[in-house]
Amino acid sequence: MSDSFPINGVDHVEFYVGNAKQAAHYYQTAFGFRLADYSGLETGNRETASYVLEQGKVRFVLTSALGPDSPIARHCLLHGDGVKVIGMAVPDAKKAFEMATHNGATKAISFTEQKDENGVLRFSAIKCYGDTIIKFVDRSDYRGYFAPGYQNSSTASNGNGSSTRHKGLGLAVVDHIVGNVELGAMNRWADFFAKTMGFSQLIHFDENDIATEYSALMSKVMQNDNGKIKFPINEPAEGKKKSQIEEYLDYYQGPGAQHVALSTGNIIDTVTTMRSNGIEFLTVPTTYYEELEARVGKIDEPVDKLAELGILVDRDDDGYLLQIFTKPVQDRPTVFFEVIERHGSRGFGQGNFKALFESIEREQELRGNL
């Protein structure tokens, strides 16, 4: 199939945070990211401070305002730390912008060219759910740092150059990014991805697939033509008590990115180190691992080690996957991360939904939000 809206992968994910310097230290120390580039007062940027963190093909940008009147400061006041920009690598940022807006997307950033001695960086952006934007990035004629105005962290005088040598924890690529939207909005945003960028529906889960005794949600997974970009979209469904989606919407003050899933080639090693670095993960009862291989079939990993770490397993027609979810990484119960290792499976762990959501509900109850 010819790709009418080519996307080469996730270029970066930018988080607006209250204190980028401290957040950068956290993601380096706990998640194993390497500090690559920096923009701030030392590089001539008088408005913001941004730290570019890399591991494998994953690139996070952490940005804070340097004053209270910035839209970034207002974003953090409203939402807390959260995903503002989902950057997608495209061969032509101008054409992508023109096609998306022609098909109904709302402009966020007009087509822009930024130049320095390293070439030309081209980008544009459209609005997505909530205050999130999707940015089209073309680096074909740019060989510099993250963007003009950035410097390598070892040359910028921000006191963080030594951390560029971090060896990483095996996180390789962004597997998918999940968005939470309000009740009744899931179909509208699924149509948005289909109409503006030519995405197709990979999977649809209804309230019978994702439900516990107390809460439920519905989800549609949209992907682009080459399958490199996947956006599951969740909305709450009616239940006896407040769902995790409603809790997110309450504390994020509206729709936004719920979690970023990061792929690894060795989830046991990755999660073992993350745990030792202080990352907290959701847990499931030990009974989950009783007769595990009878439920999901033969797997290569030792079940006792998976049980020790709390890693979940699921299988579909194409193979199996292993996955685990962190607890929220800030005080508001909003953004968290998934670590996933795929062995052929293209799914999202449907067989784990009940155990996972019961674990989330236990956390909600502790917070007084169930």
Stockholm file with secondary structure:
# STOCKHOLM 1.0

chainA/1-370         MSDSFPINGVDHVEFYVGNAKQAAHYYQTAFGFRLADYSGLETGNRETASYVLEQGKVRFVLTSALGPDSPIARHCLLHGDGVKVIGMAVPDAKKAFEMATHNGATKAISFTEQKDENGVLRFSAIKCYGDTIIKFVDRSDYRGYFAPGYQNSSTASNGNGSSTRHKGLGLAVVDHIVGNVELGAMNRWADFFAKTMGFSQLIHFDENDIATEYSALMSKVMQNDNGKIKFPINEPAEGKKKSQIEEYLDYYQGPGAQHVALSTGNIIDTVTTMRSNGIEFLTVPTTYYEELEARVGKIDEPVDKLAELGILVDRDDDGYLLQIFTKPVQDRPTVFFEVIERHGSRGFGQGNFKALFESIEREQELRGNL
#=GR chainA/1-370 SS CCCSSCCCEEEEEEEECSCHHHHHHHHHHHHCCEEEEEESGGGTCSSEEEEEEEETTEEEEEEEESSTTSHHHHHHHHHCSEEEEEEEECSCHHHHHHHHHHTTCCEEEEEEEEEETTEEEEEEEEECSTTCEEEEEECTTBCSSSSTTCEETTTSSSSCGGGGGCCCCSEEEEEEEEEECCTTCHHHHHHHHHHHHCCEEEEEECTTTSBCSSCEEEEEEEECTTSCCEEEEEEEECCSSCCHHHHHHHHHTSCEEEEEEEEESCHHHHHHHHHHTTCCBCCCCGGGGTTHHHHHCCCSSCHHHHHHHTCEEEEETTEEEEEEEBCCSSSSSCCEEEEEEEEBCCSCCGGGHHHHHHHHHHHHHHHTCC
#=GC SS_cons         CCCSSCCCEEEEEEEECSCHHHHHHHHHHHHCCEEEEEESGGGTCSSEEEEEEEETTEEEEEEEESSTTSHHHHHHHHHCSEEEEEEEECSCHHHHHHHHHHTTCCEEEEEEEEEETTEEEEEEEEECSTTCEEEEEECTTBCSSSSTTCEETTTSSSSCGGGGGCCCCSEEEEEEEEEECCTTCHHHHHHHHHHHHCCEEEEEECTTTSBCSSCEEEEEEEECTTSCCEEEEEEEECCSSCCHHHHHHHHHTSCEEEEEEEEESCHHHHHHHHHHTTCCBCCCCGGGGTTHHHHHCCCSSCHHHHHHHTCEEEEETTEEEEEEEBCCSSSSSCCEEEEEEEEBCCSCCGGGHHHHHHHHHHHHHHHTCC
//
